[in-house]
């Protein structure tokens, strides 16, 4: 979904106890934390918005500077 929505490629790596951390340039932008043990993971909308914010792009895949 991030490839379609933001025009970027991502790689997900599983963490301990099923946790999910999303990193951009080695900086964690989403951390599922201890709730991942219970199966509570961050939603795609949160992941998409945090990655877009970190990269400085809009959800449509355009740079805010170009808008």
C-alpha positions in Angstrom: 0.0 0.0 0.0 2.8 2.5 0.7 4.2 1.9 -2.8 0.8 2.7 -4.3 -0.1 5.6 -2.0 3.3 7.3 -1.5 5.3 6.0 -4.5 8.0 4.5 -2.3 9.4 1.0 -1.6 9.5 -0.2 2.0 10.9 -3.3 3.7 9.2 -4.6 6.9 11.2 -6.6 9.4 9.5 -8.5 12.1 10.5 -7.7 15.7 10.4 -9.7 18.9 7.0 -11.0 20.0 5.3 -9.9 16.8 6.1 -6.2 17.2 6.1 -3.8 14.3 8.5 -0.9 14.0 8.5 1.3 10.9 11.7 3.1 10.2 12.6 5.8 7.8 16.3 6.5 7.4 17.0 4.5 10.6 14.5 6.6 12.6 11.5 4.9 14.1 8.4 6.7 13.0 5.9 4.0 14.2 6.5 1.7 17.2 3.8 -0.9 18.1 5.3 -1.2 21.6 4.2 -3.7 24.2 0.6 -4.0 22.8 2.0 -6.0 19.8 2.3 -8.9 22.2 -1.5 -8.8 22.4 -1.9 -8.5 18.6 -2.7 -4.8 18.7 -0.7 -3.3 15.8 -0.8 0.3 14.3 -3.2 0.8 11.4 -2.2 1.5 7.8 -3.5 5.1 8.0 -1.2 5.9 10.9 1.8 4.2 9.2 1.1 6.0 5.9 0.7 9.4 7.5 3.9 9.1 9.7 6.0 7.9 6.7 4.7 10.7 4.5 5.3 13.3 7.2 8.9 12.0 7.8 9.6 12.1 4.0 7.9 15.5 3.6 5.5 14.2 1.0 1.7 14.5 0.7 -0.6 11.4 0.7 -1.0 11.9 -3.0 2.7 11.3 -3.5 3.5 15.0 -4.3 6.0 17.0 -2.3 4.4 19.9 -0.3 6.9 22.2 -1.9 5.4 21.3 -5.3 1.8 21.9 -4.2 
